[in-house]
Amino acid sequence: MPRILDTSELIPIIAELVKKACYELDDNIMDSLRASLEKEESPYGRDTIRLLIDNGEYAKAEGIACCHDTGTCVVVMEIGQELSWRGAPLRDAVNQGVRKGYEEAYLRKSMVADPLDRVNTGDNTPAVFHSEIVAGDRVSITVMPKGGGSENMGAFSTLVPAAGAEGVKDFVLKTVEYAGGKTCPPMIVGVGIGGTMDYCSWIAKKALLRPIGERNPKPFYAAMEEELLEKINRLGIGPLGMGGRVTALDVHIEYYPCHITSLPVAVNFQCHSNRHARAVL
């Protein structure tokens, strides 16, 4: 017999994940910011990092949003194939949980119902919902508020296959340089390589969920991550664009097979407020 969950059970869980993600930067990001103080040489950069650390600690202690831009709410679910649902449609339950979380936590509502008429929905829904089917009978739920500044500077391109690894690295570096301080660095740079236009962009965003310091398991891509991180931090953009050596905390690359005529590449940024919270049912 498959395990059965009622979608209504997700609503309070997602609401709490929304609050936790917006109020609390996890130990991985806070420890990375503290470690970056040892690398930063610019006095302005060091002062900026200290302010970011103070801000993160204060937000958690006081139960307030660590950034006024509480973002588009990205919800990612990995759903076991032996799990069945009953009740309201899954997407409706996700949006109800997001609505509840943003209203109860007094978080800024940033979603407009139509990208051209710009009327605010008033509750930060709809969420951007991604689901994947995995083995087992559990469901993993990740809430990832995505601020406009970092999201706006993302980029996608389909390179010719002959561009190879050097072409990919050149595209990433040019994208970072163009973005400058608009991504609120020190940032995490998510890179997707391969797949199709939509899937490449998705794995670039998904790469941002990997813990800082954790390398791609394939040595080729692990080495590329380290090379890009070093080169990005030589650009001199620095914390919040104030100049310095710490522009990125990490670079995470994900890849996927692609068509013989294609070499898709996507870059998705996450600002220093690398917000996400996860639960497993």
N, C-alpha and C positions, 0 to 999 in steps of 0.2 A: 504494500500500500504506500502511495506517495505521501509525503508529509504535506499537510494543508495549513495554510496561514490565511487569516482574513486580512484583507488590505487595510482595514481600519486600524490594525495593530501598528502599522507603520507611521501613522499620523503623529502621535506624541514622540516617537523616537526621532523622526526627522526634525520635528520642532526643536527638540533638545540639541540635536547635532548642529542646527543652524545657530543657536545661541552659543554653543561651545566653540564652533569655528570662528565666529565673529569676535568673541570675548577673549579667547585664549590662543596665543601662539604656542605651539607645542615645543617640547624640550629640544627637538632636533633643530628647529629654526632659531630658537633663542641661544642655544649653545653655539650655533654657527655664527651668529652675529657677535657673540662674545669672542670667539676665536678670531674673527676678522679684525678685531682691534689690534691684534699682534702683527697683522700683515699690513695694515694701513699706515702709510708714512705721512700723509697730509694731515696737518693739524685740523683743518676744516673737516676733512673726512672723518677723523677720529671723533671730533665733537659731534658730528652728525650721527655716527654709529651709536655713541653713548645715548643720544636723545632717542634713537629708535629702541634701544634696549630698555631705557626708562619707560618709554611709552608702552611697550609690551608688558612690562612688569606691572605698571599701574592699571592697565586695562584689565588684566586678569584679577588683580587684587580687588578692584572696585566693581567688577562685573559690568563693564561698559565696552562698547565697540573699540577695537584697537585702531580702526580707521573709519572715517566718516563715510567712505565709499564702501558700502556693504554689498555692492556688486550684483551681478547676475548670479542667481543661485544654480550652480551646476550640481546635479545629483547623479551619481554613478552607482549602478547596482550590478553586482555579479550574482546571478540567480542560479542555484543548483537545478539541474535538469530533473531531479527527483522531487522537486517542490511544486506544489499546485496552489493556486490562489482561489479565494472566494470573496464575495462582496463587491464593492464598487470597483470600477476600472482602476488598474494600478496607477496610471498617470494621474487620475483624479485624486487618489490618496496622496501621491507625492506632492501635488500642488497644494492640497489642504494642509499637509505638514509644513510646507514652506510658508504658507500664509500665516499659520498659527505661530510659527517661530519668529517671523519678522514682526508681527503685531505685538506679541507678548514681550519681546526683547526691545521694543522701541527702536528698531533698526530702520535706516533710511530706505525708502521704497524707490527703486531706480528703473523699473521696467515700464516701457511704453507699449501700448497695445498694437500700434502700427508704427513701423519705422519712419513713416513720412508724415502722418498727422500728429505724432508725438503726444498723444494723450496718455497720461500715467495711469496704470492699472490700479494703483492705490494700495497694493498688497505685495508687491514684488513677485507676483506670479505673471505668466507661467515660468516655471523652472525650465532649464535646459536639461533634459533627461536622457541619459545613456544607459542601456542595459546590455549585459552580455550573459550568455548561457555557459555555465561551467559545470564540472562534475559535482555530485553530492546533493544534499537536501537542505543546505544552508543558503542564506542570502546575506551578502555583504553590502552595506549601504555607506557610501561616502558622500558627504556634503562639502562642496568646494565653492565658496563665494568668490567670484571672479571680478575684480575691480576693472573699471573702464580704462584707466590709464595704461595698465599693462596689456590688457586685451586689445586695445586699439592699435598697438604697435606690432602686432603679429603680422606675419607675411607668408605667402605661399608662392611657389614657382615650380613649373615643370621644366627641368633642365634636360638637355640632350644627354643620352647615356655616356657619350664621350667625355662629358665634363668630369665624371668620376668623383672621387673623394675630394680632390682639390677644388672642384667646382662647388661642391656642397659646402665645404668650409668657407670658401669665399663668399657664398650667399649668406651664410649665417653671420659672418663678421660684418658684412655690409649692412645687414638688417639691424644688428646691435648698434653699429655706429650711427646709423640714421635715427634710431630710436633715442639715443642719448639718454638724458635724464628723465624723459617722459614716462619711463617704466617704473619710476621710483626705486632705483637701485639702492643697495645691492640686491640683485635679482637672481632668480633661477631661470635658466634658458632651457626650454623644452624643444627638442628637435625631432621631427618625424621624417623618416626617409622611406620612400616606397609606397606601395598600395595604390590607391586612386586619390583623386583630389580631396574627397571628403574624408577618407580613412587616414590619409597622411596627416591632415590637420587634427584629427581626433587623437592619433597616437602622440603627436607633439604635445597636446594638452595633457594626455594621460601620463606622459613622462614627468610632468611636474609633481605628481603624487609620490614619486619615488623619494625615499629619504635622502637628504643631502649627504654626500660622501659615499653613497652606494653606487658602484659602477655597473654599467651594462655587462652582463655575463660573458658576452663575446669579446675576447681580448682586442680585436681590431677596433670595435666601437668604444671600448673602454679607453684605449689610447687616444682615440679621436676626441672623446670628452675632455680628457686632461689637456690635450693640445689646445683645443678651443678655449677652455677656461683660462689657460695661461695667456693666450693671445687677446682675449676679451679684456683681461685685467691689465693689459698693456696699453689699452686705448686711452686711459686717463680720464674716463667719464666720472668715476668715483661715486661715493654714496650720495644719493639724491641729485646727482649731476654736479656736485660741488667740486669735483676734481679729486683724483687720488688713484690708488691701486686696486681698491676693492669695488669693482663694478658688478661682478657676478659672484654669488656664493657657490654656484655649481652649474654644470651643463649636463643635461640628461638626454641621451639619444635613444629612440626606439626605431626599429626598422620592420619592414614587412615586404614580402615578395611583390614584384610589380611586373607590368607588361614589358616586353622586349624593347619597345620603342620609347619607354618612359623612364624618367628619373625624378619623381616628385619629391619636393622638399618643403617642409613647413616649419616655421618657427613660432612658438607660443611662449610668451613671457609670463612670469609670475613675480610680482613685486616683493619687497622685503617682508610684507605681511602675507606670508605663504600660508593661507588659511585653509584648513580642511579638518574634518572630524569624521570618525568612522565607527560603525557598530556592526556586529554580526548577530543574526538571529538564526 
